Amino acid sequence: MDAALVIHGKIAEKQFIADEPIPDVEGLAELIVYPKNGLGKEAAGISIFDLFGKAEHPRSAEDIDAQLRRQREEWGER
């Protein structure tokens, strides 16, 4: 893909729904979202640091270390 294509649509339930047919092109693409009509204004003043500790099930450092250890063991000699 050499030129940018603009496809208008909306986001609902974490899915992008196009308002128009998707062009007949294939290959790698990048989705960049620009909120319109006030969408997302409530998040404008939120810092990423405001989200720390908000996980539904917080995990301990020991739990994360154990998971990483198991994953590294699965890698073997790759």
Backbone as CSV, one residue per row, in Angstrom:
resi,resn,N_x,N_y,N_z,CA_x,CA_y,CA_z,C_x,C_y,C_z
1,MET,0.845,-1.166,0.000,0.000,0.000,0.000,0.897,1.238,0.000
2,ASP,0.763,2.076,-0.988,1.626,3.253,-1.090,0.973,4.511,-0.536
3,ALA,-0.325,4.646,-0.681,-1.007,5.863,-0.260,-1.951,5.553,0.899
4,ALA,-2.160,6.546,1.750,-3.063,6.386,2.884,-4.508,6.305,2.402
5,LEU,-5.284,5.474,3.050,-6.711,5.362,2.782,-7.443,5.778,4.050
6,VAL,-8.464,6.605,3.926,-9.245,7.024,5.083,-10.576,6.291,5.031
7,ILE,-10.863,5.558,6.087,-12.114,4.807,6.171,-12.836,5.291,7.417
8,HIS,-13.992,5.896,7.226,-14.761,6.424,8.346,-15.590,5.311,8.969
9,GLY,-15.813,5.430,10.261,-16.607,4.432,10.953,-16.771,4.796,12.406
10,LYS,-17.089,3.805,13.209,-17.265,4.038,14.635,-16.701,2.850,15.397
11,ILE,-16.479,3.050,16.687,-16.002,1.981,17.552,-17.126,1.635,18.509
12,ALA,-17.458,0.365,18.576,-18.479,-0.130,19.501,-18.011,-1.470,20.036
13,GLU,-18.057,-1.610,21.345,-17.644,-2.851,21.997,-16.248,-3.287,21.547
14,LYS,-15.337,-2.313,21.502,-13.935,-2.541,21.137,-13.758,-3.079,19.725
15,GLN,-14.702,-2.810,18.847,-14.616,-3.224,17.443,-14.755,-1.984,16.571
16,PHE,-13.980,-1.911,15.476,-14.130,-0.829,14.505,-15.156,-1.267,13.469
17,ILE,-16.191,-0.453,13.268,-17.238,-0.756,12.291,-17.182,0.321,11.218
18,ALA,-16.833,-0.081,10.008,-16.683,0.873,8.908,-18.052,1.342,8.426
19,ASP,-18.139,2.626,8.086,-19.367,3.190,7.532,-19.427,3.043,6.019
20,GLU,-18.390,2.516,5.441,-18.301,2.407,3.990,-17.556,1.113,3.652
21,PRO,-17.651,0.668,2.420,-16.940,-0.568,2.053,-15.429,-0.410,2.211
22,ILE,-14.786,-1.473,2.652,-13.334,-1.479,2.771,-12.755,-1.652,1.362
23,PRO,-11.778,-0.826,0.965,-11.188,-0.965,-0.372,-10.585,-2.357,-0.573
24,ASP,-10.526,-2.769,-1.809,-10.006,-4.097,-2.158,-8.489,-4.046,-2.229
25,VAL,-7.863,-3.951,-1.048,-6.408,-3.946,-0.951,-6.012,-4.933,0.145
26,GLU,-4.806,-5.438,0.047,-4.325,-6.354,1.073,-2.916,-5.970,1.470
27,GLY,-2.535,-6.361,2.656,-1.196,-6.093,3.157,-1.266,-5.527,4.557
28,LEU,-0.108,-5.190,5.085,-0.046,-4.625,6.422,-0.750,-3.278,6.443
29,ALA,-1.385,-2.973,7.563,-2.110,-1.713,7.696,-1.952,-1.205,9.117
30,GLU,-2.318,0.033,9.323,-2.243,0.649,10.634,-3.538,1.408,10.863
31,LEU,-4.181,1.155,12.005,-5.416,1.846,12.347,-5.089,2.963,13.330
32,ILE,-5.393,4.191,12.954,-5.201,5.346,13.824,-6.582,5.931,14.070
33,VAL,-6.938,6.114,15.328,-8.280,6.586,15.667,-8.222,8.043,16.111
34,TYR,-9.025,8.882,15.470,-9.204,10.265,15.872,-10.635,10.400,16.366
35,PRO,-10.856,10.570,17.676,-12.222,10.710,18.182,-12.914,11.914,17.552
36,LYS,-14.171,11.749,17.195,-14.967,12.821,16.595,-16.218,13.042,17.419
37,ASN,-16.831,14.200,17.271,-18.095,14.534,17.919,-18.045,14.348,19.431
38,GLY,-16.928,14.724,20.051,-16.832,14.669,21.501,-16.479,13.309,22.064
39,LEU,-16.371,12.290,21.239,-16.032,10.958,21.724,-14.662,10.994,22.373
40,GLY,-14.564,10.514,23.572,-13.286,10.429,24.240,-12.882,11.660,25.025
41,LYS,-13.721,12.698,25.068,-13.357,13.906,25.809,-13.160,13.622,27.290
42,GLU,-13.921,12.666,27.829,-13.791,12.363,29.249,-12.425,11.779,29.575
43,ALA,-11.739,11.202,28.599,-10.431,10.606,28.846,-9.288,11.584,28.587
44,ALA,-9.604,12.777,28.108,-8.555,13.720,27.722,-7.656,14.107,28.890
45,GLY,-8.201,14.211,30.101,-7.405,14.627,31.237,-6.858,13.484,32.055
46,ILE,-6.992,12.246,31.587,-6.529,11.086,32.336,-5.088,10.765,31.976
47,SER,-4.291,10.543,32.987,-2.913,10.121,32.787,-2.861,8.599,32.861
48,ILE,-1.906,7.992,32.198,-1.727,6.545,32.279,-1.502,6.132,33.726
49,PHE,-0.904,7.014,34.509,-0.636,6.697,35.906,-1.918,6.615,36.737
50,ASP,-3.022,7.232,36.253,-4.301,7.131,36.950,-4.876,5.716,36.853
51,LEU,-4.385,4.927,35.911,-4.913,3.589,35.693,-4.181,2.524,36.499
52,PHE,-3.042,2.859,37.084,-2.286,1.885,37.866,-3.124,1.392,39.040
53,GLY,-3.072,0.087,39.277,-3.788,-0.500,40.399,-5.263,-0.697,40.150
54,LYS,-5.732,-0.497,38.933,-7.154,-0.616,38.615,-7.509,-1.961,37.995
55,ALA,-6.538,-2.869,37.906,-6.798,-4.174,37.303,-7.852,-4.917,38.116
56,GLU,-8.669,-5.685,37.422,-9.729,-6.444,38.078,-9.150,-7.435,39.084
57,HIS,-8.037,-8.064,38.717,-7.373,-9.030,39.581,-5.892,-8.667,39.667
58,PRO,-5.525,-7.792,40.608,-4.111,-7.425,40.721,-3.239,-8.656,40.979
59,ARG,-2.031,-8.661,40.405,-1.113,-9.794,40.551,0.090,-9.363,41.364
60,SER,0.593,-10.285,42.154,1.779,-10.000,42.954,3.023,-10.124,42.081
61,ALA,4.111,-9.528,42.562,5.384,-9.630,41.839,5.818,-11.085,41.749
62,GLU,5.562,-11.852,42.806,5.936,-13.269,42.807,5.178,-14.046,41.728
63,ASP,3.900,-13.730,41.561,3.082,-14.397,40.541,3.613,-14.095,39.142
64,ILE,3.963,-12.845,38.905,4.483,-12.448,37.592,5.845,-13.091,37.349
65,ASP,6.702,-13.098,38.375,8.014,-13.751,38.240,7.868,-15.234,37.914
66,ALA,6.931,-15.906,38.580,6.712,-17.336,38.337,6.243,-17.572,36.905
67,GLN,5.355,-16.720,36.408,4.881,-16.855,35.032,6.030,-16.675,34.050
68,LEU,6.858,-15.656,34.263,7.991,-15.423,33.370,8.975,-16.585,33.404
69,ARG,9.210,-17.149,34.588,10.107,-18.300,34.720,9.582,-19.479,33.908
70,ARG,8.266,-19.760,34.034,7.665,-20.870,33.264,7.797,-20.634,31.763
71,GLN,7.548,-19.409,31.320,7.648,-19.108,29.893,9.074,-19.276,29.393
72,ARG,10.041,-18.825,30.164,11.442,-18.982,29.740,11.838,-20.452,29.663
73,GLU,11.337,-21.256,30.588,11.622,-22.681,30.563,11.022,-23.335,29.316
74,GLU,9.847,-22.864,28.884,9.219,-23.398,27.674,10.025,-23.058,26.422
75,TRP,10.741,-21.931,26.434,11.538,-21.527,25.280,12.667,-22.510,25.032
76,GLY,13.183,-23.082,26.103,14.280,-24.033,25.941,15.520,-23.367,25.381
77,GLU,16.118,-24.011,24.386,17.373,-23.532,23.809,17.172,-22.739,22.524
78,ARG,16.048,-22.118,22.368,15.783,-21.371,21.127,16.724,-20.235,20.941
